[in-house]
Amino acid sequence: MKFQFVAPELSSPTFETLKEHTQKAFAKLTRFLSEDIIIRISVQKDGKFFKIICELHNKSLIAHSHDRNLRKAINNVARDLKTLVLKEKDKLIN
């Protein structure tokens, strides 16, 4: 499982926080996804809120969150994507 980050509006320390926390939040998905799956994480600032969109590359699974706390938004997206992956796991593993 690999990550692709798109976050042009984030400063360098915030971007590093995004990368580190995403690795931790999505760690449990590694047993359900193959090594070549790419998860695309897009982050946009909307005033004081972070809008996060997460999608599996070449799959139609998309999760999104809108929150003031970046870590909380990442956790929400990870939880939602895990739920979607569990529903579709037979299709994603093959």
N, CA and C atoms as an extended XYZ file, in Angstrom:
282
Properties=species:S:1:pos:R:3:atomname:S:1:resname:S:1:resid:I:1 pbc="F F F"
N         0.853       -1.168        0.000 N   MET     1
C         0.000        0.000        0.000 CA  MET     1
C         0.898        1.229        0.000 C   MET     1
N         0.647        2.099       -0.939 N   LYS     2
C         1.434        3.324       -1.070 CA  LYS     2
C         0.494        4.514       -0.992 C   LYS     2
N         1.055        5.644       -0.588 N   PHE     3
C         0.265        6.861       -0.470 CA  PHE     3
C         0.742        7.906       -1.463 C   PHE     3
N        -0.205        8.632       -1.997 N   GLN     4
C         0.082        9.776       -2.857 CA  GLN     4
C        -0.622       10.961       -2.205 C   GLN     4
N         0.144       11.986       -1.847 N   PHE     5
C        -0.405       13.139       -1.147 CA  PHE     5
C        -0.508       14.341       -2.080 C   PHE     5
N        -1.651       15.000       -2.033 N   VAL     6
C        -1.863       16.241       -2.770 CA  VAL     6
C        -2.355       17.260       -1.748 C   VAL     6
N        -1.452       18.166       -1.359 N   ALA     7
C        -1.793       19.149       -0.324 CA  ALA     7
C        -1.006       20.440       -0.542 C   ALA     7
N        -1.299       21.157       -1.617 N   PRO     8
C        -0.507       22.349       -1.933 CA  PRO     8
C        -0.663       23.495       -0.939 C   PRO     8
N        -1.754       23.495       -0.164 N   GLU     9
C        -2.004       24.613        0.738 CA  GLU     9
C        -1.410       24.410        2.133 C   GLU     9
N        -0.794       23.263        2.392 N   LEU    10
C        -0.265       22.981        3.724 CA  LEU    10
C         1.188       23.426        3.839 C   LEU    10
N         1.533       23.933        5.019 N   SER    11
C         2.925       24.298        5.281 CA  SER    11
C         3.733       23.015        5.501 C   SER    11
N         5.046       23.141        5.504 N   SER    12
C         5.918       21.977        5.626 CA  SER    12
C         5.681       21.166        6.904 C   SER    12
N         5.614       21.794        8.103 N   PRO    13
C         5.367       20.981        9.309 CA  PRO    13
C         3.993       20.299        9.304 C   PRO    13
N         2.994       20.974        8.786 N   THR    14
C         1.649       20.395        8.726 CA  THR    14
C         1.612       19.240        7.737 C   THR    14
N         2.343       19.372        6.641 N   PHE    15
C         2.412       18.307        5.647 CA  PHE    15
C         3.076       17.067        6.241 C   PHE    15
N         4.131       17.263        7.023 N   GLU    16
C         4.800       16.139        7.689 CA  GLU    16
C         3.862       15.459        8.681 C   GLU    16
N         3.076       16.263        9.412 N   THR    17
C         2.083       15.702       10.333 CA  THR    17
C         1.079       14.866        9.562 C   THR    17
N         0.634       15.362        8.418 N   LEU    18
C        -0.296       14.634        7.565 CA  LEU    18
C         0.283       13.280        7.173 C   LEU    18
N         1.518       13.264        6.704 N   LYS    19
C         2.147       12.021        6.266 CA  LYS    19
C         2.293       11.026        7.411 C   LYS    19
N         2.799       11.495        8.554 N   GLU    20
C         3.027       10.610        9.696 CA  GLU    20
C         1.715       10.040       10.234 C   GLU    20
N         0.730       10.894       10.399 N   HIS    21
C        -0.532       10.436       10.973 CA  HIS    21
C        -1.294        9.534        9.995 C   HIS    21
N        -1.185        9.791        8.727 N   THR    22
C        -1.835        8.939        7.727 CA  THR    22
C        -1.257        7.529        7.773 C   THR    22
N         0.066        7.431        7.893 N   GLN    23
C         0.706        6.108        7.982 CA  GLN    23
C         0.154        5.325        9.162 C   GLN    23
N         0.000        5.985       10.306 N   LYS    24
C        -0.512        5.327       11.509 CA  LYS    24
C        -1.995        4.973       11.361 C   LYS    24
N        -2.780        5.921       10.871 N   ALA    25
C        -4.231        5.729       10.782 CA  ALA    25
C        -4.617        4.631        9.790 C   ALA    25
N        -3.835        4.468        8.744 N   PHE    26
C        -4.170        3.499        7.710 CA  PHE    26
C        -3.414        2.179        7.869 C   PHE    26
N        -2.658        2.025        8.938 N   ALA    27
C        -1.839        0.825        9.137 CA  ALA    27
C        -2.672       -0.459        9.134 C   ALA    27
N        -3.867       -0.405        9.694 N   LYS    28
C        -4.703       -1.607        9.778 CA  LYS    28
C        -5.228       -2.061        8.416 C   LYS    28
N        -5.204       -1.178        7.436 N   LEU    29
C        -5.698       -1.550        6.103 CA  LEU    29
C        -4.715       -2.417        5.326 C   LEU    29
N        -3.456       -2.478        5.772 N   THR    30
C        -2.441       -3.216        5.013 CA  THR    30
C        -2.780       -4.688        4.853 C   THR    30
N        -3.484       -5.263        5.815 N   ARG    31
C        -3.819       -6.688        5.700 CA  ARG    31
C        -4.945       -6.950        4.698 C   ARG    31
N        -5.658       -5.907        4.301 N   PHE    32
C        -6.772       -6.076        3.368 CA  PHE    32
C        -6.426       -5.641        1.944 C   PHE    32
N        -5.342       -4.899        1.788 N   LEU    33
C        -5.007       -4.352        0.470 CA  LEU    33
C        -3.665       -4.895       -0.006 C   LEU    33
N        -3.528       -5.031       -1.292 N   SER    34
C        -2.269       -5.516       -1.847 CA  SER    34
C        -1.218       -4.409       -1.811 C   SER    34
N         0.025       -4.827       -2.032 N   GLU    35
C         1.160       -3.897       -1.973 CA  GLU    35
C         1.105       -2.819       -3.054 C   GLU    35
N         0.519       -3.127       -4.198 N   ASP    36
C         0.532       -2.179       -5.315 CA  ASP    36
C        -0.633       -1.189       -5.311 C   ASP    36
N        -1.506       -1.261       -4.318 N   ILE    37
C        -2.622       -0.306       -4.210 CA  ILE    37
C        -2.078        1.072       -3.822 C   ILE    37
N        -2.554        2.090       -4.494 N   ILE    38
C        -2.172        3.468       -4.173 CA  ILE    38
C        -3.386        4.175       -3.588 C   ILE    38
N        -3.184        4.779       -2.426 N   ILE    39
C        -4.243        5.560       -1.791 CA  ILE    39
C        -3.890        7.032       -1.982 C   ILE    39
N        -4.779        7.753       -2.620 N   ARG    40
C        -4.556        9.179       -2.899 CA  ARG    40
C        -5.263       10.003       -1.832 C   ARG    40
N        -4.494       10.827       -1.126 N   ILE    41
C        -5.010       11.691       -0.066 CA  ILE    41
C        -4.913       13.137       -0.547 C   ILE    41
N        -6.042       13.796       -0.691 N   SER    42
C        -6.077       15.199       -1.091 CA  SER    42
C        -6.549       16.033        0.094 C   SER    42
N        -5.816       17.104        0.384 N   VAL    43
C        -6.176       17.975        1.500 CA  VAL    43
C        -6.319       19.402        0.991 C   VAL    43
N        -7.432       20.021        1.369 N   GLN    44
C        -7.671       21.422        1.030 CA  GLN    44
C        -8.041       22.159        2.303 C   GLN    44
N        -7.608       23.388        2.401 N   LYS    45
C        -8.000       24.242        3.525 CA  LYS    45
C        -9.241       25.005        3.101 C   LYS    45
N       -10.228       24.990        3.980 N   ASP    46
C       -11.469       25.718        3.752 CA  ASP    46
C       -11.684       26.586        4.987 C   ASP    46
N       -11.070       27.764        4.991 N   GLY    47
C       -11.091       28.601        6.192 CA  GLY    47
C       -10.277       27.939        7.276 C   GLY    47
N       -10.903       27.617        8.396 N   LYS    48
C       -10.215       26.928        9.488 CA  LYS    48
C       -10.388       25.411        9.411 C   LYS    48
N       -11.054       24.923        8.391 N   PHE    49
C       -11.342       23.501        8.266 CA  PHE    49
C       -10.411       22.834        7.259 C   PHE    49
N       -10.152       21.556        7.490 N   PHE    50
C        -9.420       20.734        6.543 CA  PHE    50
C       -10.429       19.847        5.831 C   PHE    50
N       -10.391       19.848        4.523 N   LYS    51
C       -11.244       18.968        3.737 CA  LYS    51
C       -10.333       17.886        3.160 C   LYS    51
N       -10.592       16.650        3.560 N   ILE    52
C        -9.752       15.540        3.134 CA  ILE    52
C       -10.572       14.592        2.275 C   ILE    52
N       -10.025       14.265        1.126 N   ILE    53
C       -10.647       13.294        0.230 CA  ILE    53
C        -9.646       12.166        0.044 C   ILE    53
N       -10.098       10.960        0.241 N   CYS    54
C        -9.241        9.792        0.130 CA  CYS    54
C        -9.856        8.845       -0.887 C   CYS    54
N        -9.050        8.400       -1.833 N   GLU    55
C        -9.568        7.465       -2.825 CA  GLU    55
C        -8.526        6.412       -3.156 C   GLU    55
N        -9.004        5.214       -3.398 N   LEU    56
C        -8.120        4.140       -3.826 CA  LEU    56
C        -7.879        4.285       -5.309 C   LEU    56
N        -6.639        4.253       -5.692 N   HIS    57
C        -6.261        4.397       -7.092 CA  HIS    57
C        -6.890        3.258       -7.909 C   HIS    57
N        -7.530        3.605       -8.984 N   ASN    58
C        -8.179        2.669       -9.907 CA  ASN    58
C        -9.383        1.940       -9.309 C   ASN    58
N        -9.869        2.409       -8.188 N   LYS    59
C       -11.065        1.814       -7.586 CA  LYS    59
C       -12.056        2.943       -7.336 C   LYS    59
N       -13.287        2.594       -7.145 N   SER    60
C       -14.306        3.619       -6.961 CA  SER    60
C       -14.645        3.853       -5.491 C   SER    60
N       -13.717        3.565       -4.596 N   LEU    61
C       -13.946        3.783       -3.171 CA  LEU    61
C       -13.420        5.159       -2.774 C   LEU    61
N       -14.307        6.011       -2.297 N   ILE    62
C       -13.930        7.369       -1.914 CA  ILE    62
C       -14.499        7.666       -0.537 C   ILE    62
N       -13.668        8.253        0.322 N   ALA    63
C       -14.115        8.694        1.641 CA  ALA    63
C       -13.671       10.140        1.812 C   ALA    63
N       -14.460       10.930        2.543 N   HIS    64
C       -14.069       12.318        2.751 CA  HIS    64
C       -14.477       12.776        4.141 C   HIS    64
N       -13.790       13.821        4.620 N   SER    65
C       -14.072       14.374        5.942 CA  SER    65
C       -13.817       15.878        5.898 C   SER    65
N       -14.486       16.603        6.767 N   HIS    66
C       -14.372       18.060        6.841 CA  HIS    66
C       -14.343       18.417        8.315 C   HIS    66
N       -13.168       18.812        8.844 N   ASP    67
C       -13.031       19.042       10.278 CA  ASP    67
C       -11.953       20.088       10.539 C   ASP    67
N       -12.032       20.742       11.703 N   ARG    68
C       -11.015       21.714       12.104 CA  ARG    68
C        -9.699       21.052       12.488 C   ARG    68
N        -9.764       19.821       12.989 N   ASN    69
C        -8.593       19.096       13.454 CA  ASN    69
C        -8.123       18.143       12.354 C   ASN    69
N        -6.896       18.335       11.883 N   LEU    70
C        -6.363       17.524       10.793 CA  LEU    70
C        -6.301       16.049       11.170 C   LEU    70
N        -5.816       15.754       12.366 N   ARG    71
C        -5.712       14.352       12.787 CA  ARG    71
C        -7.092       13.684       12.871 C   ARG    71
N        -8.055       14.399       13.393 N   LYS    72
C        -9.412       13.854       13.503 CA  LYS    72
C        -9.994       13.595       12.111 C   LYS    72
N        -9.752       14.503       11.193 N   ALA    73
C       -10.239       14.326        9.820 CA  ALA    73
C        -9.597       13.102        9.177 C   ALA    73
N        -8.303       12.895        9.404 N   ILE    74
C        -7.616       11.719        8.862 CA  ILE    74
C        -8.195       10.443        9.466 C   ILE    74
N        -8.422       10.454       10.775 N   ASN    75
C        -9.004        9.282       11.432 CA  ASN    75
C       -10.386        8.960       10.876 C   ASN    75
N       -11.189        9.991       10.642 N   ASN    76
C       -12.527        9.784       10.076 CA  ASN    76
C       -12.453        9.150        8.697 C   ASN    76
N       -11.542        9.645        7.879 N   VAL    77
C       -11.377        9.119        6.522 CA  VAL    77
C       -10.878        7.671        6.583 C   VAL    77
N        -9.926        7.400        7.463 N   ALA    78
C        -9.392        6.035        7.592 CA  ALA    78
C       -10.493        5.068        8.025 C   ALA    78
N       -11.310        5.478        8.980 N   ARG    79
C       -12.412        4.635        9.458 CA  ARG    79
C       -13.410        4.364        8.326 C   ARG    79
N       -13.786        5.411        7.613 N   ASP    80
C       -14.750        5.250        6.516 CA  ASP    80
C       -14.202        4.377        5.397 C   ASP    80
N       -12.924        4.581        5.060 N   LEU    81
C       -12.328        3.789        3.991 CA  LEU    81
C       -12.192        2.330        4.416 C   LEU    81
N       -11.870        2.095        5.682 N   LYS    82
C       -11.778        0.715        6.173 CA  LYS    82
C       -13.126        0.010        6.039 C   LYS    82
N       -14.187        0.699        6.371 N   THR    83
C       -15.530        0.132        6.240 CA  THR    83
C       -15.818       -0.223        4.783 C   THR    83
N       -15.477        0.678        3.874 N   LEU    84
C       -15.696        0.417        2.446 CA  LEU    84
C       -14.849       -0.751        1.965 C   LEU    84
N       -13.597       -0.813        2.422 N   VAL    85
C       -12.696       -1.894        2.011 CA  VAL    85
C       -13.212       -3.237        2.502 C   VAL    85
N       -13.690       -3.280        3.741 N   LEU    86
C       -14.214       -4.548        4.271 CA  LEU    86
C       -15.418       -5.027        3.473 C   LEU    86
N       -16.240       -4.108        3.007 N   LYS    87
C       -17.395       -4.478        2.180 CA  LYS    87
C       -16.952       -5.030        0.827 C   LYS    87
N       -15.839       -4.508        0.308 N   GLU    88
C       -15.382       -4.858       -1.038 CA  GLU    88
C       -14.085       -5.670       -1.035 C   GLU    88
N       -13.695       -6.256        0.092 N   LYS    89
C       -12.366       -6.837        0.204 CA  LYS    89
C       -12.083       -7.961       -0.795 C   LYS    89
N       -13.056       -8.755       -1.142 N   ASP    90
C       -12.821       -9.823       -2.109 CA  ASP    90
C       -12.421       -9.265       -3.463 C   ASP    90
N       -12.997       -8.179       -3.862 N   LYS    91
C       -12.675       -7.543       -5.146 CA  LYS    91
C       -11.318       -6.867       -5.107 C   LYS    91
N       -10.942       -6.293       -3.951 N   LEU    92
C        -9.701       -5.518       -3.860 CA  LEU    92
C        -8.469       -6.385       -3.725 C   LEU    92
N        -8.590       -7.527       -3.088 N   ILE    93
C        -7.418       -8.381       -2.876 CA  ILE    93
C        -6.958       -8.996       -4.181 C   ILE    93
N        -7.880       -9.305       -5.063 N   ASN    94
C        -7.544       -9.950       -6.340 CA  ASN    94
C        -7.115       -8.967       -7.382 C   ASN    94
